[in-house]
Amino acid sequence: MVQRAGASELKEDSVRIVEHPAAQGQAVLSLDGALDVRSAADARAVLHQAVDRGTGDLVLDLAALRAWDATGLGVIMGTHRRAGRLGRRLVLRAVPAQLQRLLVATRLHRILAVEGAEADQSADFVRGHGHGTTLPGLAGLPGAAALPSLSGPA
């Protein structure tokens, strides 16, 4: 379920999406809550509407995003693809550290525009996790130890 601005309390299984004024056709949306299988369909509809009705960059501020799953990541990737087809760019802002690590582990940081992310941050993260290492934030997930090393053979 997606809650719009003005909702007094955010339900555990929902994400709140708030649109902020921006200049030159750019749209800024902030996401608060959980972007997961329970909120994905509604969130996808709201994000796709934002892509369809604007021009310029679509910025997603993720500072208040407290939870996500593979479905939520799929919503972000689908929004990225839709924006690209319309000549727009999806930009992620204030990405939580745990999500940034997931983007690096899945190599999506190479595809998605992440505002304020320095290439060196990703490289430092990868260098610090040698071959056969379970990446932080992925420990405990089924198959996490079987993930290939991002830094290649030692």
Stockholm file with secondary structure:
# STOCKHOLM 1.0

chainA/1-154         MVQRAGASELKEDSVRIVEHPAAQGQAVLSLDGALDVRSAADARAVLHQAVDRGTGDLVLDLAALRAWDATGLGVIMGTHRRAGRLGRRLVLRAVPAQLQRLLVATRLHRILAVEGAEADQSADFVRGHGHGTTLPGLAGLPGAAALPSLSGPA
#=GR chainA/1-154 SS CEEETTCSSCCTTCEEEEEECCSTTCEEEEEEEEESTTTHHHHHHHHHHHHHHCCSCEEEEEEEEEEECHHHHHHHHHHHHHHHHTTCCEEEESCCHHHHHHHHHTTGGGTSEETTCCHHHHHHHHHTSCTTCCCTTTTTSTTGGGSCCSSCCC
#=GC SS_cons         CEEETTCSSCCTTCEEEEEECCSTTCEEEEEEEEESTTTHHHHHHHHHHHHHHCCSCEEEEEEEEEEECHHHHHHHHHHHHHHHHTTCCEEEESCCHHHHHHHHHTTGGGTSEETTCCHHHHHHHHHTSCTTCCCTTTTTSTTGGGSCCSSCCC
//
